[in-house]
Amino acid sequence: MEEFLERSFQFIEQSGWFAPLFFVLLHVFRQVFFIPVLLICLLGGYLFGTVYGSIYSILGLTAVSVVFYGLIHIFPSMREKLTILKKTFLKEKHQLTVVQMMIMRLMPFIHFHLVSLYLIESTKNLKEYTKFSFFVSIPPAVVYTAFGDMIHELPLAGTVVFATFLAILFLFFRKKRTNIKWDDFFSTSKQ
């Protein structure tokens, strides 16, 4: 993933006038490589600044949502899996408002396509879905892109401190591993 991001960064940086198009396409293809939305938006802020990076990220996130709309209708099993996730996450059976979906999109630990599934269920057709996807994509694009631009504007010492802080947070909230002894794993217990 790091190598893909590094190559994408270099390619977009050297693309000149085509850089925004390639950046929007990177948003669309990021899901194939399991790259979080947050990283791509940060990259947009770093490359294009807050205003243009936000615009390109909003377009990219809307494009991702439209692609998802098509995929969910082609592959119903994908919809079933996300529906199970939705029922686990939100046990109550009420419809979310657009503002609530905007807030959910802003949270990096909420699955991007879970919100897209809510949008599909609350809209009538692709046109309405695309319009609401556009609006719901604005908060994460603007906030994350602004952070990417901020990182670009920070002096080297500030960037190192910020990156160290993020690494500590990442390590603090990581999933704890369970260690199983070799003998216990391969033991042949007779039951």
Sequence and secondary structure as in RCSB ss.txt:
>XXXX:A:sequence
MEEFLERSFQFIEQSGWFAPLFFVLLHVFRQVFFIPVLLICLLGGYLFGTVYGSIYSILGLTAVSVVFYGLIHIF
PSMREKLTILKKTFLKEKHQLTVVQMMIMRLMPFIHFHLVSLYLIESTKNLKEYTKFSFFVSIPPAVVYTAFGDM
IHELPLAGTVVFATFLAILFLFFRKKRTNIKWDDFFSTSKQ
>XXXX:A:secstr
 HHHHHHHHHHHHT GGGHHHHHHHHHHHTTTTT  HHHHHHHHHHHHHHHHHHHHHHHHHHHHHHHHHHHHHH 
HHHHHHHHHHHHHH  S     HHHHHHHHH TTS HHHHHHHHHHH SSHHHHHHHHHHHHHHHHHHHHHHHHH
HHHS HHHHHHHHHHHHHHHHHTS       HHHHT     
